Protein backbone atom coordinates (compact mmCIF):
# COMPACT_ATOMS: atom_id res chain seq x y z
CA UNK A 1 0.00 0.00 0.00
CA UNK A 2 1.37 3.42 -1.01
CA UNK A 3 1.51 6.19 1.53
CA UNK A 4 1.61 9.90 0.85
CA UNK A 5 4.44 11.88 2.33
CA UNK A 6 4.09 15.47 3.33
CA UNK A 7 6.71 17.78 1.94
CA UNK A 8 8.46 19.02 5.06
CA UNK A 9 11.13 20.93 3.13
CA UNK A 10 10.85 24.67 2.67
CA UNK A 11 9.90 26.16 -0.68
CA UNK A 12 12.51 28.25 -2.41
CA UNK A 13 11.35 31.02 -4.68
CA UNK A 14 13.56 33.17 -6.91
CA UNK A 15 12.67 36.86 -6.70
CA UNK A 16 14.03 39.72 -8.79
CA UNK A 17 14.01 43.29 -7.54
CA UNK A 18 14.85 46.41 -9.54
CA UNK A 19 15.65 50.06 -8.94
CA UNK A 20 16.16 52.81 -11.50
CA UNK A 21 17.96 56.12 -11.52
CA UNK A 22 16.61 58.36 -14.26
CA UNK A 23 17.80 61.61 -15.78
CA UNK A 24 21.24 61.36 -14.17
CA UNK A 25 23.42 64.26 -15.28
CA UNK A 26 26.38 62.21 -16.46
CA UNK A 27 27.14 60.92 -19.91
CA UNK A 28 26.31 57.22 -20.44
CA UNK A 29 29.84 56.54 -21.62
CA UNK A 30 31.34 57.69 -18.31
CA UNK A 31 28.78 55.77 -16.28
CA UNK A 32 29.36 52.55 -18.26
CA UNK A 33 33.06 52.61 -17.34
CA UNK A 34 32.13 52.37 -13.66
CA UNK A 35 29.41 49.77 -14.27
CA UNK A 36 31.77 47.46 -16.17
CA UNK A 37 34.24 47.57 -13.28
CA UNK A 38 31.73 46.33 -10.68
CA UNK A 39 29.37 44.24 -12.81
CA UNK A 40 30.86 40.86 -11.84
CA UNK A 41 30.99 41.57 -8.10
CA UNK A 42 28.38 40.84 -5.47
CA UNK A 43 26.32 43.86 -4.41
CA UNK A 44 28.01 44.07 -0.99
CA UNK A 45 31.45 43.92 -2.56
CA UNK A 46 30.44 46.57 -5.12
CA UNK A 47 29.31 48.91 -2.32
CA UNK A 48 32.68 48.55 -0.61
CA UNK A 49 34.56 49.38 -3.81
CA UNK A 50 32.30 52.23 -4.96
CA UNK A 51 32.31 54.02 -1.62
CA UNK A 52 36.02 54.86 -1.95
CA UNK A 53 36.09 55.81 -5.64
CA UNK A 54 36.38 59.50 -6.42
CA UNK A 55 34.12 59.47 -9.49
CA UNK A 56 30.68 60.95 -10.04
CA UNK A 57 29.51 57.74 -11.74
CA UNK A 58 30.54 55.73 -8.69
CA UNK A 59 28.45 57.94 -6.38
CA UNK A 60 25.39 57.66 -8.62
CA UNK A 61 25.70 53.88 -9.03
CA UNK A 62 26.23 53.46 -5.30
CA UNK A 63 22.98 55.31 -4.60
CA UNK A 64 20.97 53.06 -6.93
CA UNK A 65 22.57 49.86 -5.58
CA UNK A 66 21.76 50.87 -2.01
CA UNK A 67 18.20 51.58 -3.10
CA UNK A 68 17.71 48.18 -4.73
CA UNK A 69 19.16 46.40 -1.68
CA UNK A 70 16.82 48.31 0.62
CA UNK A 71 13.87 47.43 -1.64
CA UNK A 72 14.79 43.75 -1.55
CA UNK A 73 15.22 43.69 2.21
CA UNK A 74 12.18 45.82 3.09
CA UNK A 75 9.59 44.77 0.53
CA UNK A 76 10.48 41.11 -0.03
CA UNK A 77 12.32 40.04 3.12
CA UNK A 78 15.47 38.99 1.27
CA UNK A 79 18.88 38.99 2.92
CA UNK A 80 21.53 41.30 1.47
CA UNK A 81 24.22 38.61 1.60
CA UNK A 82 22.29 36.25 -0.69
CA UNK A 83 21.57 38.77 -3.47
CA UNK A 84 23.33 38.77 -6.83
CA UNK A 85 23.30 41.21 -9.74
CA UNK A 86 20.97 40.04 -12.48
CA UNK A 87 21.69 43.01 -14.77
CA UNK A 88 22.99 46.56 -14.69
CA UNK A 89 21.95 48.60 -17.72
CA UNK A 90 22.96 52.14 -18.67
CA UNK A 91 20.79 53.80 -21.30
CA UNK A 92 20.97 57.24 -22.81
CA UNK A 93 18.58 59.86 -21.49
CA UNK A 94 17.58 63.14 -23.10
CA UNK A 95 20.36 65.59 -23.94
CA UNK A 96 20.26 69.27 -23.10
CA UNK A 97 21.29 71.33 -26.11
CA UNK A 98 23.27 74.43 -25.27
CA UNK A 99 24.40 76.96 -27.86
CA UNK A 100 27.93 78.23 -27.81
CA UNK A 101 28.71 81.13 -30.13
CA UNK A 102 32.47 80.60 -30.02
CA UNK A 103 32.47 77.12 -31.57
CA UNK A 104 30.40 77.66 -34.68
CA UNK A 105 30.56 79.43 -38.01
CA UNK A 106 29.66 83.09 -38.44
CA UNK A 107 25.89 82.67 -38.58
CA UNK A 108 25.58 79.35 -36.77
CA UNK A 109 26.33 78.95 -33.12
CA UNK A 110 27.89 75.64 -32.19
CA UNK A 111 25.77 73.18 -30.24
CA UNK A 112 26.94 71.39 -27.10
CA UNK A 113 25.00 68.35 -25.98
CA UNK A 114 24.91 67.86 -22.25
CA UNK A 115 24.05 64.21 -22.01
CA UNK A 116 22.10 62.38 -19.33
CA UNK A 117 21.68 58.72 -18.44
CA UNK A 118 19.14 56.24 -17.18
CA UNK A 119 20.51 53.51 -14.89
CA UNK A 120 18.68 50.27 -14.12
CA UNK A 121 19.92 47.76 -11.53
CA UNK A 122 18.25 44.36 -11.11
CA UNK A 123 19.20 41.92 -8.35
CA UNK A 124 17.88 38.45 -7.67
CA UNK A 125 17.70 36.38 -4.55
CA UNK A 126 16.09 33.27 -3.17
CA UNK A 127 13.34 33.57 -0.60
CA UNK A 128 12.69 30.58 1.59
CA UNK A 129 9.12 30.24 2.80
C-alpha positions in Angstrom: 0.0 0.0 0.0 1.4 3.4 -1.0 1.5 6.2 1.5 1.6 9.9 0.8 4.4 11.9 2.3 4.1 15.5 3.3 6.7 17.8 1.9 8.5 19.0 5.1 11.1 20.9 3.1 10.8 24.7 2.7 9.9 26.2 -0.7 12.5 28.3 -2.4 11.3 31.0 -4.7 13.6 33.2 -6.9 12.7 36.9 -6.7 14.0 39.7 -8.8 14.0 43.3 -7.5 14.9 46.4 -9.5 15.6 50.1 -8.9 16.2 52.8 -11.5 18.0 56.1 -11.5 16.6 58.4 -14.3 17.8 61.6 -15.8 21.2 61.4 -14.2 23.4 64.3 -15.3 26.4 62.2 -16.5 27.1 60.9 -19.9 26.3 57.2 -20.4 29.8 56.5 -21.6 31.3 57.7 -18.3 28.8 55.8 -16.3 29.4 52.5 -18.3 33.1 52.6 -17.3 32.1 52.4 -13.7 29.4 49.8 -14.3 31.8 47.5 -16.2 34.2 47.6 -13.3 31.7 46.3 -10.7 29.4 44.2 -12.8 30.9 40.9 -11.8 31.0 41.6 -8.1 28.4 40.8 -5.5 26.3 43.9 -4.4 28.0 44.1 -1.0 31.5 43.9 -2.6 30.4 46.6 -5.1 29.3 48.9 -2.3 32.7 48.5 -0.6 34.6 49.4 -3.8 32.3 52.2 -5.0 32.3 54.0 -1.6 36.0 54.9 -2.0 36.1 55.8 -5.6 36.4 59.5 -6.4 34.1 59.5 -9.5 30.7 60.9 -10.0 29.5 57.7 -11.7 30.5 55.7 -8.7 28.5 57.9 -6.4 25.4 57.7 -8.6 25.7 53.9 -9.0 26.2 53.5 -5.3 23.0 55.3 -4.6 21.0 53.1 -6.9 22.6 49.9 -5.6 21.8 50.9 -2.0 18.2 51.6 -3.1 17.7 48.2 -4.7 19.2 46.4 -1.7 16.8 48.3 0.6 13.9 47.4 -1.6 14.8 43.7 -1.5 15.2 43.7 2.2 12.2 45.8 3.1 9.6 44.8 0.5 10.5 41.1 0.0 12.3 40.0 3.1 15.5 39.0 1.3 18.9 39.0 2.9 21.5 41.3 1.5 24.2 38.6 1.6 22.3 36.3 -0.7 21.6 38.8 -3.5 23.3 38.8 -6.8 23.3 41.2 -9.7 21.0 40.0 -12.5 21.7 43.0 -14.8 23.0 46.6 -14.7 22.0 48.6 -17.7 23.0 52.1 -18.7 20.8 53.8 -21.3 21.0 57.2 -22.8 18.6 59.9 -21.5 17.6 63.1 -23.1 20.4 65.6 -23.9 20.3 69.3 -23.1 21.3 71.3 -26.1 23.3 74.4 -25.3 24.4 77.0 -27.9 27.9 78.2 -27.8 28.7 81.1 -30.1 32.5 80.6 -30.0 32.5 77.1 -31.6 30.4 77.7 -34.7 30.6 79.4 -38.0 29.7 83.1 -38.4 25.9 82.7 -38.6 25.6 79.4 -36.8 26.3 78.9 -33.1 27.9 75.6 -32.2 25.8 73.2 -30.2 26.9 71.4 -27.1 25.0 68.3 -26.0 24.9 67.9 -22.3 24.1 64.2 -22.0 22.1 62.4 -19.3 21.7 58.7 -18.4 19.1 56.2 -17.2 20.5 53.5 -14.9 18.7 50.3 -14.1 19.9 47.8 -11.5 18.2 44.4 -11.1 19.2 41.9 -8.3 17.9 38.4 -7.7 17.7 36.4 -4.5 16.1 33.3 -3.2 13.3 33.6 -0.6 12.7 30.6 1.6 9.1 30.2 2.8 
